[in-house]
Structures are given as C-alpha cells and as structure tokens.
Amino acid sequence: MNESLLQMACDAADLDTTTGICTHPVWIHQQGLLPELDASSGVAVSVAILACWATAYVYRVLRRAGD
C-alpha cells in the first residue's frame, strides 16, 4: 500500500497570469482523504469507535429499562 498518486501542480511564481499557463509544472504527491495507518494505529482507532458504540448502546439499554 505504498502506492502514491501524483498530481501536477504549479508554483505561483511559475504561473503566467496573462495566459494562465504554467512555465514549470511539478508533480506532487496527492494527499488522501484519510492518512495511512499502521496496524497498531488502526487497532487504536477501532477500539475507540467500538468503545463509543458500546457506551451509547449501554445508555440506550439502561434508558429503556428505566421506562
């Protein structure tokens, strides 16, 4: 999963404002929506999500039991 997407970009100093053409385009790595995670970080995020879900579920069960 070390593949990266490249996107053409232009520095403001290299942009010809009269024609709108970049005189020296460069290729930059495109940032994804979410950062890449290693296994331990993925597990930590998963545990946090499950803990929030479990807390909400327990609250819902206790609220229904009180009715």
N, CA, C and O of each residue as an XYZ file, in Angstrom:
268
protein
N       0.830     -1.178      0.000
C       0.000      0.000      0.000
C       0.878      1.245      0.000
O       0.505      2.282      0.548
N       2.024      1.132     -0.609
C       2.944      2.245     -0.674
C       2.786      3.019     -1.973
O       3.631      3.847     -2.314
N       1.712      2.752     -2.696
C       1.466      3.462     -3.937
C       0.997      4.874     -3.610
O       0.228      5.084     -2.672
N       1.469      5.834     -4.393
C       1.019      7.199     -4.170
C       0.558      7.787     -5.494
O       1.122      7.508     -6.552
N      -0.456      8.587     -5.410
C      -0.981      9.250     -6.588
C      -0.245     10.569     -6.779
O      -0.004     11.308     -5.825
N       0.103     10.847     -8.019
C       0.786     12.091     -8.321
C      -0.176     13.052     -9.005
O      -1.041     12.641     -9.779
N      -0.012     14.325     -8.710
C      -0.869     15.348     -9.273
C       0.023     16.486     -9.764
O       0.960     16.892     -9.077
N      -0.276     16.997    -10.961
C       0.511     18.097    -11.480
C       0.093     19.394    -10.795
O      -1.095     19.671    -10.630
N       1.094     20.187    -10.398
C       0.844     21.456     -9.724
C       1.779     22.511    -10.288
O       2.715     22.210    -11.029
N       1.506     23.735     -9.925
C       2.321     24.844    -10.419
C       2.558     25.820     -9.283
O       1.627     26.184     -8.564
N       3.796     26.242     -9.121
C       4.132     27.252     -8.132
C       3.611     28.601     -8.623
O       3.580     28.847     -9.829
N       3.213     29.455     -7.727
C       2.651     30.752     -8.114
C       3.652     31.590     -8.904
O       3.254     32.374     -9.766
N       4.945     31.435     -8.622
C       5.963     32.199     -9.338
C       6.122     31.719    -10.780
O       6.585     32.476    -11.633
N       5.741     30.462    -11.062
C       5.885     29.900    -12.398
C       4.631     30.045    -13.252
O       4.614     29.583    -14.393
N       3.598     30.667    -12.737
C       2.346     30.802    -13.465
C       2.325     32.124    -14.232
O       2.485     33.200    -13.655
N       2.124     32.017    -15.539
C       1.987     33.209    -16.376
C       0.538     33.675    -16.276
O      -0.362     33.017    -16.796
N       0.310     34.793    -15.617
C      -1.059     35.239    -15.337
C      -1.791     35.721    -16.581
O      -3.022     35.719    -16.607
N      -1.072     36.127    -17.597
C      -1.764     36.609    -18.800
C      -2.314     35.463    -19.627
O      -3.395     35.581    -20.204
N      -1.584     34.347    -19.693
C      -2.043     33.207    -20.494
C      -2.639     32.097    -19.641
O      -3.385     31.258    -20.146
N      -2.312     32.088    -18.339
C      -2.806     31.031    -17.457
C      -2.060     29.720    -17.622
O      -2.557     28.667    -17.225
N      -0.857     29.778    -18.213
C      -0.068     28.574    -18.460
C       1.091     28.524    -17.467
O       1.736     29.535    -17.190
N       1.338     27.343    -16.945
C       2.437     27.138    -16.015
C       3.715     26.905    -16.821
O       3.753     26.053    -17.708
N       4.751     27.666    -16.506
C       6.006     27.537    -17.250
C       6.867     26.393    -16.737
O       7.728     25.897    -17.464
N       6.653     25.969    -15.512
C       7.451     24.877    -14.945
C       6.566     24.019    -14.037
O       6.609     24.173    -12.816
N       5.753     23.107    -14.622
C       4.890     22.259    -13.775
C       5.720     21.243    -12.985
O       6.755     20.766    -13.450
N       5.250     20.935    -11.810
C       5.898     19.935    -10.951
C       4.865     18.882    -10.566
O       3.662     19.143    -10.588
N       5.335     17.708    -10.218
C       4.457     16.619     -9.776
C       4.587     16.469     -8.278
O       5.691     16.323     -7.753
N       3.463     16.506     -7.592
C       3.452     16.376     -6.138
C       2.606     15.161     -5.749
O       1.758     14.706     -6.516
N       2.852     14.656     -4.560
C       2.067     13.532     -4.052
C       0.708     14.041     -3.611
O       0.614     15.013     -2.861
N      -0.336     13.388     -4.076
C      -1.692     13.786     -3.719
C      -2.023     13.232     -2.344
O      -1.837     12.044     -2.079
N      -2.509     14.093     -1.484
C      -2.876     13.671     -0.139
C      -4.248     13.003     -0.187
O      -5.174     13.519     -0.813
N      -4.369     11.880      0.460
C      -5.631     11.169      0.505
C      -6.583     11.762      1.522
O      -6.228     12.670      2.274
N      -7.784     11.243      1.533
C      -8.783     11.719      2.476
C      -8.395     11.359      3.905
O      -8.516     12.179      4.814
N      -7.934     10.145      4.093
C      -7.509      9.689      5.412
C      -6.030      9.346      5.378
O      -5.539      8.859      4.360
N      -5.315      9.584      6.455
C      -3.894      9.234      6.474
C      -3.706      7.720      6.526
O      -4.575      6.994      7.009
N      -2.577      7.256      6.030
C      -2.280      5.827      6.114
C      -1.974      5.471      7.564
O      -1.284      6.211      8.265
N      -2.492      4.337      8.001
C      -2.296      3.902      9.381
C      -1.524      2.593      9.413
O      -1.688      1.737      8.544
N      -0.689      2.453     10.416
C      -0.089      1.142     10.631
C      -1.078      0.303     11.443
O      -2.127      0.802     11.849
N      -0.756     -0.937     11.675
C      -1.694     -1.858     12.328
C      -2.071     -1.408     13.734
O      -3.241     -1.474     14.110
N      -1.109     -0.959     14.503
C      -1.415     -0.566     15.888
C      -2.299      0.686     15.935
O      -3.171      0.790     16.797
N      -2.086      1.617     15.037
C      -2.941      2.803     14.995
C      -4.350      2.443     14.544
O      -5.328      2.994     15.050
N      -4.453      1.522     13.598
C      -5.764      1.069     13.154
C      -6.537      0.388     14.261
O      -7.745      0.583     14.397
N      -5.846     -0.407     15.046
C      -6.493     -1.071     16.181
C      -6.934     -0.038     17.215
O      -8.019     -0.159     17.783
N      -6.113      0.969     17.463
C      -6.472      2.004     18.438
C      -7.718      2.766     17.997
O      -8.589      3.052     18.817
N      -7.809      3.096     16.712
C      -8.996      3.793     16.202
C     -10.215      2.881     16.308
O     -11.296      3.331     16.690
N     -10.048      1.611     15.975
C     -11.164      0.663     16.058
C     -11.664      0.504     17.481
O     -12.872      0.444     17.707
N     -10.770      0.436     18.430
C     -11.156      0.296     19.840
C     -11.906      1.541     20.300
O     -12.890      1.435     21.033
N     -11.449      2.720     19.876
C     -12.133      3.956     20.259
C     -13.546      4.008     19.684
O     -14.479      4.425     20.371
N     -13.708      3.593     18.442
C     -15.041      3.578     17.824
C     -15.948      2.581     18.533
O     -17.101      2.893     18.830
N     -15.438      1.393     18.805
C     -16.240      0.376     19.493
C     -16.601      0.812     20.916
O     -17.696      0.512     21.392
N     -15.700      1.510     21.592
C     -15.993      1.991     22.943
C     -17.115      3.022     22.917
O     -17.988      3.011     23.784
N     -17.097      3.905     21.935
C     -18.184      4.894     21.806
C     -19.507      4.199     21.505
O     -20.540      4.542     22.080
N     -19.470      3.224     20.604
C     -20.683      2.492     20.263
C     -21.221      1.743     21.477
O     -22.423      1.766     21.743
N     -20.332      1.077     22.215
C     -20.757      0.306     23.380
C     -21.336      1.207     24.463
O     -22.320      0.844     25.109
N     -20.740      2.370     24.668
C     -21.256      3.314     25.660
C     -22.664      3.776     25.291
O     -23.547      3.839     26.146
N     -22.867      4.097     24.018
C     -24.197      4.528     23.564
C     -25.207      3.400     23.687
O     -26.357      3.641     24.055
N     -24.799      2.174     23.387
C     -25.698      1.026     23.481
C     -26.116      0.773     24.935
O     -27.291      0.538     25.217
N     -25.150      0.824     25.848
C     -25.454      0.611     27.267
C     -26.380      1.716     27.771
O     -27.311      1.441     28.528
N     -26.138      2.954     27.364
C     -27.004      4.062     27.756
C     -28.427      3.828     27.247
O     -29.396      4.079     27.964
N     -28.549      3.353     26.024
C     -29.872      3.091     25.440
C     -30.590      1.970     26.199
O     -31.786      2.075     26.472
N     -29.872      0.910     26.536
C     -30.487     -0.203     27.268
C     -30.919      0.243     28.661
O     -32.004     -0.117     29.117
N     -30.089      1.017     29.336
C     -30.434      1.480     30.677
C     -31.610      2.453     30.633
O     -32.443      2.451     31.539
N     -31.688      3.276     29.603
C     -32.799      4.211     29.473
C     -34.102      3.470     29.234
O     -35.135      3.840     29.792
N     -34.067      2.423     28.406
C     -35.276      1.626     28.162
C     -35.694      0.848     29.399
O     -36.885      0.650     29.640
N     -34.704      0.403     30.194
C     -35.036     -0.335     31.413
C     -35.669      0.581     32.454
O     -36.457      0.127     33.284
N     -35.331      1.854     32.414
C     -35.897      2.801     33.371
C     -37.319      3.219     33.037
O     -38.023      3.748     33.896
N     -37.754      2.990     31.800
C     -39.117      3.391     31.403
C     -40.155      2.459     31.924
O     -41.345      2.659     31.677
